[in-house]
């Protein structure tokens, strides 16, 4: 496996002033331009408009934290010593006359932040001030944080940049005392559904989408675990498995938007996705899960948009208990690391965690914001490091308090520590603070609930004559035809009474 390169680059200790040459390019030619014919003036204006982006791929956007004497170039990252600051400045090095009014937008950790932003027109551009104290929810957290900024110029071109800032506190759960987590009681009679996706081969490999080694194998083995007693004995008909050629955009959309509508509020849903996730090279504001039939030059028409996952979690899935495992950032998704010469941060994991998060839902991603996920044959003969330890944890190694059940909280602590250690800190699985840590994910609790579902399942009409012949018919029911004609025997008789009678199907 290739050596992992550092994701954070050195940052100047103080803001870098815009160069006099840059100022002259934008504003210092008015006297000369007055003598140039109108056609030449128009051509030169277009060249000036496009210069800052087209020449070297650098967007005319920089970020500054004055209290830390820190400035970042567009699409870069830095380590910060503290989150104790309350102001962020974003500089747009374009004349205000070149920016479409009302087109400036900013986000902090995926949340729209225009509500805390004020803009000021300067002689050399636009200054945007973000007041983190103006509204709750925008202060930076320990770990990795993102800031996104975009605007549209008069030629209708979108300019976008993202910035990553990570606190220098790298304390992991290995350094903290783990607290025993008591699992929630499984819901008796609840059904289980799962969508499992693994894509190692892509149809557009010639176009630049890099193949993976073990994503399909990871997905297959995870599906096999769900079928096992420790995994909850999911009915095979309740699992939609999509590997390689089967994992097209249409099939994934059908699985998420149609198949998962079967799950009811009391049921459980598990999502597992292994493959590429990446920003659109044509517009890095848009993030996608790359499907088997994705075309790099047409992600908008061929890949699965991340924003549609928000619809899946918010509008399609009725189940309250949803567990999501995502291993989607093996690389930028295409060879060359970036398109059109532009570098880009990958925020897929951060958005996925936001969309899937809820108080009763567990979301675990294979890596942190803009980190890569790694795979190698040294992990179990061929696995992604995340899925290798995910399966080991589910098979019992994550059972910290030895109660026979692995909870979501125990699993995340185990995966985070083991993957972080195995990759020497280069890959750190992430869970949102809303992780439902008491959710049982494997072990004795799931075996019991699976067995109970079998015991208390209403008998089919094939066995009703046997019930009557054995003298087990409910009071007042004497004819087999009455029982066989009822489509709601369990409801009419009561599940509790069925449970007290001997079960002939053993």
C-alpha positions in Angstrom: 0.0 0.0 0.0 1.3 3.4 -0.9 2.6 5.7 1.8 -0.1 8.1 3.0 0.8 11.7 2.5 0.1 14.4 5.0 -3.3 16.1 4.4 -2.4 19.3 6.2 -0.1 21.9 4.8 1.9 24.6 6.6 0.1 27.9 7.0 1.6 31.4 7.1 1.8 32.8 10.6 0.2 36.1 9.4 -2.3 37.1 6.7 -0.6 37.5 3.3 -1.4 40.9 1.7 -2.6 40.8 -1.9 0.3 41.6 -4.2 0.6 45.0 -5.9 0.8 43.2 -9.2 -2.5 41.5 -8.5 -4.0 44.9 -7.6 -2.7 46.4 -10.8 -4.1 43.5 -12.9 -7.6 44.2 -11.5 -7.8 47.9 -11.0 -4.6 49.7 -12.1 -5.2 50.0 -15.8 -8.1 52.5 -16.0 -6.1 55.3 -17.7 -4.6 53.0 -20.3 -7.9 51.3 -21.0 -9.6 54.5 -21.8 -7.6 54.7 -25.1 -8.4 51.1 -26.1 -11.2 50.4 -28.6 -14.4 48.9 -27.1 -13.8 45.4 -28.6 -10.3 45.2 -27.1 -11.6 46.5 -23.8 -14.3 43.7 -23.7 -11.7 41.0 -24.5 -9.4 42.3 -21.8 -12.2 42.5 -19.3 -13.0 38.8 -19.9 -9.4 37.9 -19.5 -9.2 39.8 -16.2 -12.4 38.1 -15.0 -11.1 34.6 -15.7 -7.5 35.2 -14.7 -7.7 34.3 -11.0 -9.3 30.9 -11.6 -8.2 29.7 -15.1 -4.5 30.4 -15.0 -3.5 28.1 -12.1 -6.8 26.7 -10.9 -6.8 28.8 -7.7 -10.1 30.3 -6.6 -10.0 34.0 -5.5 -11.1 33.1 -2.0 -9.0 33.1 1.2 -9.9 32.5 4.8 -8.5 34.3 7.8 -8.8 33.8 11.6 -7.4 37.1 13.0 -7.3 35.9 16.6 -4.9 33.1 15.6 -3.0 35.1 13.0 -3.9 32.4 10.5 -4.7 32.6 6.8 -5.5 29.7 4.5 -5.4 29.4 0.7 -8.5 28.0 -1.0 -9.2 24.3 -0.7 -6.5 23.8 2.0 -6.3 22.6 5.6 -4.5 23.5 8.8 -4.1 22.4 12.4 -5.3 24.9 15.0 -4.3 24.9 18.6 -7.7 25.9 20.0 -11.3 26.5 19.0 -11.4 29.5 21.3 -12.1 32.2 18.7 -15.3 33.9 17.6 -14.6 35.5 14.2 -13.7 34.2 10.7 -13.0 36.4 7.8 -13.3 35.4 4.2 -11.7 37.5 1.5 -12.9 37.6 -2.1 -10.2 39.0 -4.3 -12.6 40.2 -7.0 -14.1 43.6 -7.6 -17.6 43.8 -6.1 -18.8 44.8 -9.6 -17.7 41.3 -10.8 -19.8 39.4 -8.2 -23.4 38.7 -8.9 -25.5 40.4 -6.1 -27.0 37.9 -3.6 -24.8 35.0 -4.8 -22.4 34.8 -1.8 -23.0 31.7 0.4 -21.1 30.1 3.2 -21.4 27.0 5.4 -19.8 25.9 8.6 -19.7 22.1 9.2 -22.3 21.7 6.4 -24.7 24.2 8.1 -25.7 27.3 6.1 -24.0 30.2 7.9 -25.2 33.3 6.0 -27.3 34.2 9.1 -24.0 35.1 10.9 -22.3 36.7 8.0 -21.9 40.4 7.1 -20.3 41.6 3.9 -18.2 44.8 3.4 -17.2 46.2 0.0 -13.4 47.0 0.0 -11.3 48.7 -2.5 -9.6 45.4 -3.4 -12.5 43.0 -3.1 -15.2 41.8 -0.7 -14.7 41.1 3.0 -17.1 38.6 4.6 -17.2 38.4 8.4 -18.6 35.4 10.2 -19.5 36.1 13.8 -19.6 32.7 15.6 -21.2 34.3 18.7 -24.2 35.7 16.8 -26.1 32.4 16.7 -25.8 29.0 18.5 -24.3 26.0 16.7 -21.5 27.6 14.7 -18.6 27.3 17.2 -15.9 24.9 16.1 -15.7 21.5 17.7 -12.8 19.3 18.7 -11.6 17.4 15.7 -12.0 18.4 12.1 -14.2 21.4 11.0 -15.1 22.6 7.6 -15.9 26.1 6.1 -17.3 26.3 2.6 -17.7 29.5 0.6 -19.1 30.2 -2.9 -20.1 33.0 -5.2 -21.1 33.5 -8.8 -19.4 36.0 -11.1 -21.1 38.0 -13.9 -20.3 35.3 -16.4 -22.5 32.9 -14.3 -19.5 30.9 -13.3 -19.6 29.5 -9.7 -16.5 29.9 -7.6 -16.2 27.6 -4.6 -13.6 26.9 -2.0 -13.5 24.7 1.2 -11.2 24.9 4.2 -10.5 22.3 6.8 -9.3 23.1 10.3 -8.4 20.4 12.8 -7.7 20.9 16.5 -4.3 19.8 17.7 -5.9 17.7 20.4 -5.6 14.2 18.9 -6.9 12.4 22.0 -8.6 9.1 21.0 -10.9 6.8 22.9 -7.8 4.7 23.8 -6.8 7.6 26.1 -10.3 7.8 27.8 -11.9 5.5 30.3 -14.7 3.6 28.6 -18.1 3.6 30.3 -20.1 0.4 30.3 -23.0 0.7 27.9 -26.2 -1.2 28.6 -28.0 -2.2 25.3 -31.5 -1.2 24.6 -34.0 -4.1 24.6 -34.8 -5.2 21.1 -38.3 -4.7 19.9 -40.1 -8.0 19.8 -41.6 -8.8 16.5 -39.9 -6.0 14.6 -38.7 -6.8 11.1 -35.2 -6.1 9.8 -34.2 -4.7 6.4 -30.9 -3.9 4.8 -29.4 -2.4 1.7 -25.7 -3.5 1.2 -23.7 -2.0 -1.7 -20.1 -2.8 -2.6 -18.5 -1.5 -5.8 -14.9 -2.5 -6.7 -15.2 -2.3 -10.5 -16.6 0.7 -12.4 -17.7 0.8 -16.1 -15.9 4.1 -16.6 -12.4 2.9 -15.6 -11.1 4.1 -18.9 -12.4 7.5 -18.2 -10.5 7.6 -14.9 -12.5 6.0 -12.1 -10.0 3.9 -10.2 -11.0 0.3 -9.3 -10.9 -1.0 -5.8 -9.6 -4.3 -4.6 -12.0 -5.5 -1.9 -15.1 -3.3 -1.7 -17.4 -6.0 -3.2 -15.9 -8.7 -0.9 -16.4 -6.4 2.1 -20.1 -5.9 1.2 -20.6 -9.7 0.6 -19.1 -10.6 4.0 -21.1 -8.0 5.8 -24.3 -9.3 4.2 -23.3 -12.8 5.3 -23.0 -11.5 8.9 -26.5 -10.1 8.8 -27.8 -13.5 7.9 -26.1 -15.1 10.9 -27.8 -15.4 14.3 -25.3 -13.0 15.9 -26.2 -10.5 13.1 -29.9 -10.8 13.8 -30.8 -13.5 11.3 -32.1 -11.1 8.7 -34.4 -12.8 6.2 -32.6 -13.1 2.9 -35.6 -11.5 1.1 -35.2 -8.4 3.3 -31.6 -7.7 2.2 -31.0 -6.0 -1.1 -27.3 -6.8 -2.1 -25.8 -4.8 -4.9 -22.3 -5.6 -6.1 -20.3 -4.1 -9.0 -22.5 -4.4 -12.2 -25.7 -4.6 -10.2 -24.9 -1.4 -8.3 -26.1 1.0 -11.0 -27.5 4.4 -10.2 -31.0 3.1 -11.0 -30.7 0.0 -8.8 -29.3 1.9 -5.9 -32.1 4.5 -6.2 -34.7 1.7 -6.4 -33.3 0.0 -3.3 -33.2 3.2 -1.2 -36.4 4.9 -2.4 -38.7 1.8 -3.0 -37.4 -1.3 -1.2 -36.9 0.5 2.1 -40.4 1.8 2.2 -41.4 -1.6 3.4 -39.8 -0.9 6.8 -42.3 0.3 9.4 -41.6 2.6 12.4 -40.9 -0.3 14.8 -38.6 -2.1 12.4 -34.8 -1.8 11.9 -32.9 -0.7 8.8 -29.2 -1.3 8.2 -27.3 0.5 5.3 -23.8 -0.5 4.3 -22.0 1.2 1.4 -18.4 0.5 0.2 -17.1 2.3 -2.8 -16.1 5.8 -4.0 -17.6 9.1 -2.9 -16.4 12.3 -4.5 -17.1 15.9 -5.3 -18.2 16.7 -8.9 -15.1 17.9 -10.9 -17.4 20.2 -12.7 -18.8 21.7 -9.5 -17.2 20.6 -6.2 -20.1 21.9 -4.2 -22.0 18.8 -5.4 -21.1 15.5 -3.7 -21.9 12.1 -5.1 -21.7 8.4 -4.4 -20.2 6.9 -7.5 -22.3 4.1 -8.9 -21.1 1.3 -11.2 -22.3 3.3 -14.3 -21.0 6.7 -13.2 -19.4 8.9 -15.9 -16.8 11.4 -14.6 -17.8 14.0 -17.1 -21.5 13.6 -16.2 -21.7 12.9 -12.5 -24.9 15.0 -12.3 -26.6 12.6 -14.7 -25.1 9.2 -13.7 -24.0 9.2 -10.1 -26.1 9.2 -6.9 -26.3 12.7 -5.3 -25.6 13.0 -1.6 -28.5 15.4 -1.2 -30.9 12.6 -2.2 -29.7 10.6 0.8 -31.2 13.3 3.0 -34.5 12.6 1.3 -34.0 8.8 2.0 -33.4 9.3 5.7 -36.0 12.1 6.2 -38.9 11.1 4.0 -38.5 7.4 2.9 -37.3 5.4 5.9 -40.1 5.2 8.5 -38.1 3.0 10.8 -36.8 4.8 13.9 -33.8 2.4 14.3 -31.4 2.9 11.4 -27.7 2.0 11.4 -25.5 3.3 8.6 -21.9 2.1 7.8 -20.2 4.0 5.1 -16.7 3.3 3.6 -16.9 5.7 0.6 -13.7 7.7 0.6 -11.1 5.3 -0.7 -9.8 8.1 -2.9 -11.1 11.1 -4.8 -12.8 8.5 -6.9 -10.9 9.2 -10.1 -7.3 9.1 -11.2 -5.2 12.3 -11.0 -6.7 13.2 -7.6 -8.5 16.3 -8.9 -10.0 17.6 -12.1 -9.0 20.6 -14.2 -5.9 21.1 -12.0 -7.9 22.0 -8.9 -7.3 20.6 -5.5 -10.4 19.8 -3.5 -11.3 18.7 0.0 -13.7 15.7 0.2 -16.6 16.4 2.5 -18.6 13.3 1.6 -18.3 11.7 5.1 -19.3 14.9 6.9 -22.5 15.3 4.8 -23.3 11.7 5.0 -23.1 11.8 8.8 -25.3 14.9 8.9 -28.0 13.4 6.6 -28.2 10.1 8.5 -28.0 11.4 12.0 -30.9 11.2 14.4 -31.3 10.5 18.1 -32.3 6.9 17.4 -29.8 6.3 14.6 -26.2 5.2 14.5 -23.9 6.6 11.8 -20.3 5.3 11.5 -18.1 6.4 8.6 -14.8 4.7 7.7 -12.7 7.9 7.9 -12.8 11.5 9.1 -13.5 14.5 6.9 -11.3 14.5 3.8 -9.3 11.5 4.9 -8.8 8.5 2.7 -9.9 4.9 3.4 -7.4 2.1 2.9 -7.6 -1.5 1.9 -4.9 -4.3 1.7 -4.5 -8.0 1.7 -2.8 -7.7 5.1 -6.2 -7.3 6.7 -7.8 -10.7 6.8 -6.4 -11.7 3.4 -8.1 -8.8 1.6 -10.4 -6.2 3.1 -10.8 -2.5 3.7 -9.3 -1.8 7.1 -12.6 -0.4 8.2 -14.7 -3.4 7.3 -12.1 -5.8 8.6 -12.3 -4.3 12.1 -16.1 -3.7 11.8 -16.6 -7.5 11.3 -14.2 -8.4 14.1 -16.0 -6.0 16.4 -19.4 -7.3 15.5 -18.2 -10.8 16.1 -17.5 -9.9 19.7 -14.2 -8.1 20.0 -16.0 -4.8 20.6 -18.0 -6.2 23.5 -16.2 -4.1 26.1 -18.4 -5.0 29.2 -18.6 -8.7 28.2 -22.4 -8.8 28.5 -22.7 -10.8 25.2 -24.0 -7.9 23.2 -22.1 -5.3 21.0 -23.8 -1.9 21.1 -23.3 1.0 18.6 -21.3 2.9 21.2 -19.0 -0.1 21.9 -18.5 -0.7 18.2 -17.6 2.8 17.4 -15.0 3.0 20.2 -13.5 -0.3 19.0 -13.4 0.6 15.3 -12.1 4.1 15.9 -9.2 2.8 18.1 -8.2 -0.3 16.0 -8.4 1.4 12.6 -6.6 4.5 13.9 -3.8 2.3 15.3 -3.6 0.0 12.3 -3.1 3.0 9.9 -0.9 4.9 12.3 -3.4 7.7 12.6 -3.9 8.2 8.9 -7.5 6.9 9.0 -9.9 7.7 11.9 -13.5 6.4 11.6 -16.1 9.1 12.6 -19.4 9.0 14.4 -21.6 12.0 14.9 -22.4 13.1 18.5 -25.9 11.9 18.0 -24.8 8.3 17.8 -27.4 6.1 19.5 -24.8 4.3 21.6 -27.3 1.9 23.2 -28.5 0.3 20.0 -27.7 -3.4 20.1 -25.9 -4.4 16.8 -24.8 -8.0 17.4 -24.6 -10.8 20.0 -27.0 -12.4 22.5 -29.6 -9.6 22.4 -30.1 -10.0 18.6 -30.1 -13.8 18.9 -32.8 -13.6 21.5 -34.9 -11.2 19.5 -34.5 -13.3 16.4 -35.6 -16.5 18.3 -38.5 -14.6 19.9 -39.7 -13.4 16.5 -39.8 -17.1 15.4 -41.6 -18.3 18.5 -44.3 -15.5 18.5 -44.8 -15.4 14.7 -48.5 -16.1 14.0 -49.0 -19.6 12.6 -49.8 -19.9 9.0 -53.1 -21.3 7.8 -51.2 -24.5 6.8 -50.9 -25.4 10.5 -54.4 -24.3 11.6 -56.0 -27.7 11.1 -53.3 -29.2 13.2 -54.0 -26.7 16.0 -57.7 -27.7 16.0 -56.9 -31.4 15.9 -54.6 -31.0 18.9 -57.3 -29.2 20.8 -55.4 -25.9 20.7 -58.2 -23.8 19.0 -59.1 -20.6 20.8 -62.3 -20.6 22.9 -65.3 -20.2 20.6 -63.5 -21.4 17.5 -64.5 -24.9 16.4 -64.3 -25.1 12.7 -61.1 -25.1 10.7 -62.8 -23.1 7.9 -63.3 -20.3 10.3 -59.6 -20.1 11.2 -58.5 -20.6 7.6 -60.7 -17.9 6.3 -59.4 -15.3 8.8 -56.5 -13.3 7.4 -55.9 -11.7 10.8 -55.9 -14.7 13.3 -53.1 -13.2 15.4 -54.9 -9.9 15.7 -58.3 -11.4 16.5 -57.0 -13.9 19.0 -54.2 -11.8 20.6 -50.5 -12.4 20.4 -50.2 -13.0 24.1 -52.6 -16.0 24.0 -50.7 -17.6 21.1 -47.5 -17.2 23.1 -49.0 -19.2 26.0 -50.0 -22.1 23.8 -47.5 -24.9 22.9 -45.8 -24.1 19.6 -46.1 -27.1 17.2 -43.5 -25.6 14.8 -40.2 -26.3 16.5 
